[in-house]
Amino acid sequence: MKHLPQKVNLLELVSGITDYNNFVVSEINDHVLRIAVIDGEFHWHEHETDEYFMVLEGELFIDLENEKSISLLPGEGYNVPAHTKHRTRSNIRTVNICFEKNDNDIKGTP
């Protein structure tokens, strides 16, 4: 797991990334801060714990199992509660951070 104990610019970390990528930036106690680049959709899944998403660049859509869709723009965040079937998607290159338990399976349960 990657741990950056110094000051870091999150957008610089992903400046050259265009394909889907999701990695740990830092560990915080029993949680991690992940950053992801997405341009398209991720599969429907759910987790045992909450996930908090915040957009840094682009627009992230979080589709929820109840057919509700959340649109997040830069600076906006949303908490997906544990055991909520969801998927993330975007229409353009989008960068988001996610705060979650460090043992969370990032692929989720389909």
C-alpha positions as CSV (number, residue, x, y, z in Angstrom):
1,M,0.0,0.0,0.0
2,K,1.3,3.4,-0.9
3,H,1.7,6.0,1.9
4,L,2.7,9.6,1.2
5,P,3.7,11.3,4.5
6,Q,4.5,14.6,2.8
7,K,2.4,17.3,1.2
8,V,0.9,16.0,-2.1
9,N,-1.0,17.6,-4.9
10,L,-3.7,15.1,-5.8
11,L,-4.3,16.4,-9.3
12,E,-0.5,16.2,-10.1
13,L,-0.6,12.5,-9.1
14,V,-3.0,11.7,-11.9
15,S,-2.0,14.4,-14.4
16,G,-0.9,11.9,-17.1
17,I,-3.5,9.2,-16.5
18,T,-6.2,8.8,-19.0
19,D,-7.4,5.2,-18.6
20,Y,-9.2,3.9,-15.5
21,N,-7.0,3.9,-12.5
22,N,-7.7,3.6,-8.8
23,F,-5.0,3.6,-6.1
24,V,-4.3,4.4,-2.5
25,V,-2.8,7.8,-1.8
26,S,-2.6,7.6,2.0
27,E,-3.6,5.4,5.0
28,I,-5.5,7.1,7.8
29,N,-5.8,4.7,10.8
30,D,-8.0,1.9,9.5
31,H,-9.1,3.9,6.5
32,V,-7.5,4.8,3.2
33,L,-7.8,7.8,0.8
34,R,-8.0,6.6,-2.8
35,I,-7.9,8.6,-5.9
36,A,-9.5,7.4,-9.1
37,V,-9.5,8.4,-12.8
38,I,-12.6,7.2,-14.7
39,D,-14.0,7.9,-18.1
40,G,-16.9,5.5,-18.7
41,E,-18.6,3.2,-16.2
42,F,-17.7,0.8,-13.4
43,H,-19.8,-2.3,-12.7
44,W,-22.7,-2.5,-10.3
45,H,-21.5,-3.6,-6.8
46,E,-21.8,-3.0,-3.1
47,H,-19.5,-3.0,-0.1
48,E,-19.7,-4.0,3.6
49,T,-18.9,-0.4,4.7
50,D,-19.6,3.2,3.7
51,E,-17.7,4.9,0.9
52,Y,-17.4,8.7,0.6
53,F,-16.7,10.2,-2.8
54,M,-15.5,13.7,-3.6
55,V,-14.9,15.0,-7.1
56,L,-11.8,17.0,-8.0
57,E,-12.2,17.3,-11.7
58,G,-15.0,16.5,-14.2
59,E,-18.4,15.1,-13.3
60,L,-19.0,11.8,-11.5
61,F,-22.4,10.0,-11.5
62,I,-23.2,7.6,-8.8
63,D,-26.2,5.4,-9.8
64,L,-28.0,3.8,-6.9
65,E,-30.0,0.6,-6.8
66,N,-33.3,2.6,-6.2
67,E,-32.8,4.1,-9.7
68,K,-31.7,7.4,-8.2
69,S,-28.6,9.0,-9.7
70,I,-26.3,11.5,-8.0
71,S,-24.3,14.0,-10.0
72,L,-21.1,15.3,-8.4
73,L,-19.1,18.3,-9.7
74,P,-15.7,19.5,-8.4
75,G,-15.8,20.2,-4.7
76,E,-19.0,18.1,-4.2
77,G,-19.1,14.9,-2.2
78,Y,-21.5,12.0,-1.4
79,N,-21.6,9.1,1.1
80,V,-22.7,5.8,-0.3
81,P,-24.0,3.8,2.7
82,A,-22.8,0.2,3.4
83,H,-24.8,-2.5,1.5
84,T,-26.1,-0.1,-1.1
85,K,-25.8,-1.4,-4.7
86,H,-24.2,1.3,-6.8
87,R,-22.0,2.1,-9.7
88,T,-19.9,5.1,-10.7
89,R,-19.7,6.5,-14.2
90,S,-18.6,9.6,-16.1
91,N,-19.0,11.0,-19.6
92,I,-15.6,12.6,-19.6
93,R,-12.3,12.1,-17.8
94,T,-13.2,12.5,-14.1
95,V,-11.0,12.5,-11.0
96,N,-12.4,11.7,-7.6
97,I,-11.2,10.7,-4.2
98,C,-12.8,8.1,-2.0
99,F,-12.4,7.7,1.7
100,E,-13.1,4.1,2.9
101,K,-12.0,1.3,5.2
102,N,-8.6,-0.1,4.2
103,D,-10.0,-3.6,4.0
104,N,-12.8,-2.6,1.6
105,D,-12.8,-4.7,-1.6
106,I,-12.5,-2.0,-4.2
107,K,-14.0,-4.3,-6.9
108,G,-17.1,-4.8,-4.7
109,T,-19.6,-7.6,-4.7
110,P,-21.6,-7.7,-8.0
